[in-house]
Amino acid sequence: MKNELDVKQGLTVFNQVLSKGELQEGKYQWQGLTAWHDIDGYTCYLQYNQVLVTLMFHGKYATDYPNDDAWHQFMKKIKLVAQETSV
């Protein structure tokens, strides 16, 4: 499956979760999304249900998800939050 994640959009949503979310055990949670980063801030993690996206330096990313349906639900959530942010 081709991953259609726009890294810029992913980072926008990541920042929204950090700025609007509630910190719980070192991770921010907001609207069902969870976001955190490593100690230097170069690697960011964005999770929704069973999907984990690792956003890395230079616009690279890695995904971990159990099936295509989980990935599609993640993308739907990311696009919805990003759209709300741009309004």
CNS distance restraints for C-alpha pairs under 8 A (distance, minus, plus):
assign (resid   1 and name CA) (resid  68 and name CA) 7.75 0.50 0.50
assign (resid   5 and name CA) (resid   9 and name CA) 7.71 0.50 0.50
assign (resid   5 and name CA) (resid  10 and name CA) 7.13 0.50 0.50
assign (resid   5 and name CA) (resid  75 and name CA) 7.31 0.50 0.50
assign (resid   6 and name CA) (resid  10 and name CA) 6.21 0.50 0.50
assign (resid   7 and name CA) (resid  11 and name CA) 6.13 0.50 0.50
assign (resid   7 and name CA) (resid  55 and name CA) 7.38 0.50 0.50
assign (resid   7 and name CA) (resid  59 and name CA) 6.24 0.50 0.50
assign (resid   7 and name CA) (resid  60 and name CA) 7.63 0.50 0.50
assign (resid   7 and name CA) (resid  61 and name CA) 7.51 0.50 0.50
assign (resid   8 and name CA) (resid  12 and name CA) 6.17 0.50 0.50
assign (resid   9 and name CA) (resid  13 and name CA) 6.29 0.50 0.50
assign (resid   9 and name CA) (resid  78 and name CA) 7.70 0.50 0.50
assign (resid   9 and name CA) (resid  79 and name CA) 7.82 0.50 0.50
assign (resid   9 and name CA) (resid  82 and name CA) 6.50 0.50 0.50
assign (resid  10 and name CA) (resid  14 and name CA) 6.07 0.50 0.50
assign (resid  10 and name CA) (resid  46 and name CA) 7.97 0.50 0.50
assign (resid  10 and name CA) (resid  55 and name CA) 7.90 0.50 0.50
assign (resid  10 and name CA) (resid  78 and name CA) 6.97 0.50 0.50
assign (resid  11 and name CA) (resid  15 and name CA) 6.10 0.50 0.50
assign (resid  11 and name CA) (resid  55 and name CA) 7.64 0.50 0.50
assign (resid  12 and name CA) (resid  16 and name CA) 6.30 0.50 0.50
assign (resid  12 and name CA) (resid  82 and name CA) 6.83 0.50 0.50
assign (resid  13 and name CA) (resid  17 and name CA) 6.27 0.50 0.50
assign (resid  13 and name CA) (resid  78 and name CA) 6.66 0.50 0.50
assign (resid  13 and name CA) (resid  81 and name CA) 6.52 0.50 0.50
assign (resid  13 and name CA) (resid  82 and name CA) 5.87 0.50 0.50
assign (resid  14 and name CA) (resid  18 and name CA) 6.37 0.50 0.50
assign (resid  14 and name CA) (resid  35 and name CA) 6.07 0.50 0.50
assign (resid  14 and name CA) (resid  44 and name CA) 7.84 0.50 0.50
assign (resid  14 and name CA) (resid  45 and name CA) 7.87 0.50 0.50
assign (resid  14 and name CA) (resid  46 and name CA) 6.35 0.50 0.50
assign (resid  15 and name CA) (resid  19 and name CA) 6.06 0.50 0.50
assign (resid  16 and name CA) (resid  20 and name CA) 5.83 0.50 0.50
assign (resid  16 and name CA) (resid  21 and name CA) 7.54 0.50 0.50
assign (resid  16 and name CA) (resid  85 and name CA) 7.78 0.50 0.50
assign (resid  17 and name CA) (resid  21 and name CA) 4.90 0.50 0.50
assign (resid  17 and name CA) (resid  28 and name CA) 6.36 0.50 0.50
assign (resid  17 and name CA) (resid  29 and name CA) 6.42 0.50 0.50
assign (resid  17 and name CA) (resid  30 and name CA) 5.51 0.50 0.50
assign (resid  17 and name CA) (resid  33 and name CA) 7.03 0.50 0.50
assign (resid  17 and name CA) (resid  34 and name CA) 7.07 0.50 0.50
assign (resid  17 and name CA) (resid  35 and name CA) 6.28 0.50 0.50
assign (resid  18 and name CA) (resid  22 and name CA) 7.92 0.50 0.50
assign (resid  18 and name CA) (resid  28 and name CA) 5.75 0.50 0.50
assign (resid  18 and name CA) (resid  29 and name CA) 7.80 0.50 0.50
assign (resid  18 and name CA) (resid  35 and name CA) 6.65 0.50 0.50
assign (resid  18 and name CA) (resid  36 and name CA) 7.73 0.50 0.50
assign (resid  20 and name CA) (resid  30 and name CA) 6.74 0.50 0.50
assign (resid  21 and name CA) (resid  28 and name CA) 5.20 0.50 0.50
assign (resid  21 and name CA) (resid  29 and name CA) 4.88 0.50 0.50
assign (resid  21 and name CA) (resid  30 and name CA) 4.47 0.50 0.50
assign (resid  22 and name CA) (resid  28 and name CA) 5.23 0.50 0.50
assign (resid  22 and name CA) (resid  29 and name CA) 5.31 0.50 0.50
assign (resid  22 and name CA) (resid  30 and name CA) 6.59 0.50 0.50
assign (resid  23 and name CA) (resid  27 and name CA) 5.51 0.50 0.50
assign (resid  23 and name CA) (resid  28 and name CA) 4.40 0.50 0.50
assign (resid  23 and name CA) (resid  29 and name CA) 6.50 0.50 0.50
assign (resid  24 and name CA) (resid  28 and name CA) 6.09 0.50 0.50
assign (resid  24 and name CA) (resid  29 and name CA) 7.19 0.50 0.50
assign (resid  26 and name CA) (resid  36 and name CA) 7.20 0.50 0.50
assign (resid  27 and name CA) (resid  34 and name CA) 6.51 0.50 0.50
assign (resid  27 and name CA) (resid  35 and name CA) 5.80 0.50 0.50
assign (resid  27 and name CA) (resid  36 and name CA) 5.03 0.50 0.50
assign (resid  28 and name CA) (resid  34 and name CA) 5.52 0.50 0.50
assign (resid  28 and name CA) (resid  35 and name CA) 5.21 0.50 0.50
assign (resid  28 and name CA) (resid  36 and name CA) 6.34 0.50 0.50
assign (resid  29 and name CA) (resid  33 and name CA) 5.63 0.50 0.50
assign (resid  29 and name CA) (resid  34 and name CA) 4.51 0.50 0.50
assign (resid  29 and name CA) (resid  35 and name CA) 6.57 0.50 0.50
assign (resid  30 and name CA) (resid  34 and name CA) 6.58 0.50 0.50
assign (resid  32 and name CA) (resid  48 and name CA) 6.35 0.50 0.50
assign (resid  32 and name CA) (resid  49 and name CA) 7.61 0.50 0.50
assign (resid  33 and name CA) (resid  46 and name CA) 7.05 0.50 0.50
assign (resid  33 and name CA) (resid  47 and name CA) 5.72 0.50 0.50
assign (resid  33 and name CA) (resid  48 and name CA) 4.91 0.50 0.50
assign (resid  33 and name CA) (resid  49 and name CA) 7.77 0.50 0.50
assign (resid  34 and name CA) (resid  45 and name CA) 7.99 0.50 0.50
assign (resid  34 and name CA) (resid  46 and name CA) 5.79 0.50 0.50
assign (resid  34 and name CA) (resid  47 and name CA) 5.03 0.50 0.50
assign (resid  34 and name CA) (resid  48 and name CA) 6.46 0.50 0.50
assign (resid  35 and name CA) (resid  44 and name CA) 7.38 0.50 0.50
assign (resid  35 and name CA) (resid  45 and name CA) 5.52 0.50 0.50
assign (resid  35 and name CA) (resid  46 and name CA) 4.64 0.50 0.50
assign (resid  35 and name CA) (resid  47 and name CA) 6.38 0.50 0.50
assign (resid  36 and name CA) (resid  44 and name CA) 5.98 0.50 0.50
assign (resid  36 and name CA) (resid  45 and name CA) 5.33 0.50 0.50
assign (resid  36 and name CA) (resid  46 and name CA) 6.91 0.50 0.50
assign (resid  37 and name CA) (resid  41 and name CA) 5.51 0.50 0.50
assign (resid  37 and name CA) (resid  42 and name CA) 7.42 0.50 0.50
assign (resid  37 and name CA) (resid  43 and name CA) 5.67 0.50 0.50
assign (resid  37 and name CA) (resid  44 and name CA) 4.24 0.50 0.50
assign (resid  37 and name CA) (resid  45 and name CA) 5.79 0.50 0.50
assign (resid  38 and name CA) (resid  42 and name CA) 6.87 0.50 0.50
assign (resid  38 and name CA) (resid  43 and name CA) 5.64 0.50 0.50
assign (resid  38 and name CA) (resid  44 and name CA) 6.60 0.50 0.50
assign (resid  42 and name CA) (resid  56 and name CA) 6.19 0.50 0.50
assign (resid  42 and name CA) (resid  57 and name CA) 5.68 0.50 0.50
assign (resid  43 and name CA) (resid  54 and name CA) 6.81 0.50 0.50
assign (resid  43 and name CA) (resid  55 and name CA) 5.74 0.50 0.50
assign (resid  43 and name CA) (resid  56 and name CA) 4.70 0.50 0.50
assign (resid  43 and name CA) (resid  57 and name CA) 6.59 0.50 0.50
assign (resid  44 and name CA) (resid  54 and name CA) 5.78 0.50 0.50
assign (resid  44 and name CA) (resid  55 and name CA) 4.97 0.50 0.50
assign (resid  44 and name CA) (resid  56 and name CA) 6.46 0.50 0.50
assign (resid  45 and name CA) (resid  52 and name CA) 6.95 0.50 0.50
assign (resid  45 and name CA) (resid  53 and name CA) 5.78 0.50 0.50
assign (resid  45 and name CA) (resid  54 and name CA) 4.66 0.50 0.50
assign (resid  45 and name CA) (resid  55 and name CA) 6.11 0.50 0.50
assign (resid  46 and name CA) (resid  52 and name CA) 5.90 0.50 0.50
assign (resid  46 and name CA) (resid  53 and name CA) 5.26 0.50 0.50
assign (resid  46 and name CA) (resid  54 and name CA) 6.56 0.50 0.50
assign (resid  46 and name CA) (resid  55 and name CA) 7.77 0.50 0.50
assign (resid  47 and name CA) (resid  51 and name CA) 5.60 0.50 0.50
assign (resid  47 and name CA) (resid  52 and name CA) 4.49 0.50 0.50
assign (resid  47 and name CA) (resid  53 and name CA) 6.27 0.50 0.50
assign (resid  48 and name CA) (resid  52 and name CA) 6.75 0.50 0.50
assign (resid  48 and name CA) (resid  74 and name CA) 6.05 0.50 0.50
assign (resid  49 and name CA) (resid  70 and name CA) 7.74 0.50 0.50
assign (resid  49 and name CA) (resid  74 and name CA) 7.77 0.50 0.50
assign (resid  50 and name CA) (resid  65 and name CA) 6.01 0.50 0.50
assign (resid  50 and name CA) (resid  66 and name CA) 6.94 0.50 0.50
assign (resid  50 and name CA) (resid  70 and name CA) 6.63 0.50 0.50
assign (resid  51 and name CA) (resid  63 and name CA) 7.35 0.50 0.50
assign (resid  51 and name CA) (resid  64 and name CA) 5.81 0.50 0.50
assign (resid  51 and name CA) (resid  65 and name CA) 4.59 0.50 0.50
assign (resid  51 and name CA) (resid  66 and name CA) 7.45 0.50 0.50
assign (resid  51 and name CA) (resid  70 and name CA) 6.54 0.50 0.50
assign (resid  51 and name CA) (resid  71 and name CA) 6.48 0.50 0.50
assign (resid  51 and name CA) (resid  74 and name CA) 6.70 0.50 0.50
assign (resid  52 and name CA) (resid  63 and name CA) 5.89 0.50 0.50
assign (resid  52 and name CA) (resid  64 and name CA) 5.19 0.50 0.50
assign (resid  52 and name CA) (resid  65 and name CA) 6.52 0.50 0.50
assign (resid  53 and name CA) (resid  61 and name CA) 6.87 0.50 0.50
assign (resid  53 and name CA) (resid  62 and name CA) 5.76 0.50 0.50
assign (resid  53 and name CA) (resid  63 and name CA) 4.58 0.50 0.50
assign (resid  53 and name CA) (resid  64 and name CA) 6.42 0.50 0.50
assign (resid  54 and name CA) (resid  61 and name CA) 5.38 0.50 0.50
assign (resid  54 and name CA) (resid  62 and name CA) 5.10 0.50 0.50
assign (resid  54 and name CA) (resid  63 and name CA) 6.35 0.50 0.50
assign (resid  55 and name CA) (resid  59 and name CA) 7.16 0.50 0.50
assign (resid  55 and name CA) (resid  60 and name CA) 6.24 0.50 0.50
assign (resid  55 and name CA) (resid  61 and name CA) 4.50 0.50 0.50
assign (resid  55 and name CA) (resid  62 and name CA) 6.76 0.50 0.50
assign (resid  56 and name CA) (resid  60 and name CA) 5.14 0.50 0.50
assign (resid  56 and name CA) (resid  61 and name CA) 5.44 0.50 0.50
assign (resid  56 and name CA) (resid  62 and name CA) 8.00 0.50 0.50
assign (resid  65 and name CA) (resid  70 and name CA) 6.59 0.50 0.50
assign (resid  65 and name CA) (resid  71 and name CA) 6.39 0.50 0.50
assign (resid  66 and name CA) (resid  70 and name CA) 6.76 0.50 0.50
assign (resid  67 and name CA) (resid  71 and name CA) 6.60 0.50 0.50
assign (resid  68 and name CA) (resid  72 and name CA) 6.14 0.50 0.50
assign (resid  69 and name CA) (resid  73 and name CA) 6.23 0.50 0.50
assign (resid  70 and name CA) (resid  74 and name CA) 6.26 0.50 0.50
assign (resid  71 and name CA) (resid  75 and name CA) 6.24 0.50 0.50
assign (resid  72 and name CA) (resid  76 and name CA) 6.09 0.50 0.50
assign (resid  73 and name CA) (resid  77 and name CA) 6.24 0.50 0.50
assign (resid  74 and name CA) (resid  78 and name CA) 6.18 0.50 0.50
assign (resid  75 and name CA) (resid  79 and name CA) 6.08 0.50 0.50
assign (resid  76 and name CA) (resid  80 and name CA) 6.16 0.50 0.50
assign (resid  77 and name CA) (resid  81 and name CA) 6.18 0.50 0.50
assign (resid  78 and name CA) (resid  82 and name CA) 6.01 0.50 0.50
assign (resid  79 and name CA) (resid  83 and name CA) 5.97 0.50 0.50
assign (resid  80 and name CA) (resid  84 and name CA) 6.28 0.50 0.50
assign (resid  81 and name CA) (resid  85 and name CA) 6.21 0.50 0.50
assign (resid  82 and name CA) (resid  86 and name CA) 6.35 0.50 0.50
assign (resid  83 and name CA) (resid  87 and name CA) 6.63 0.50 0.50
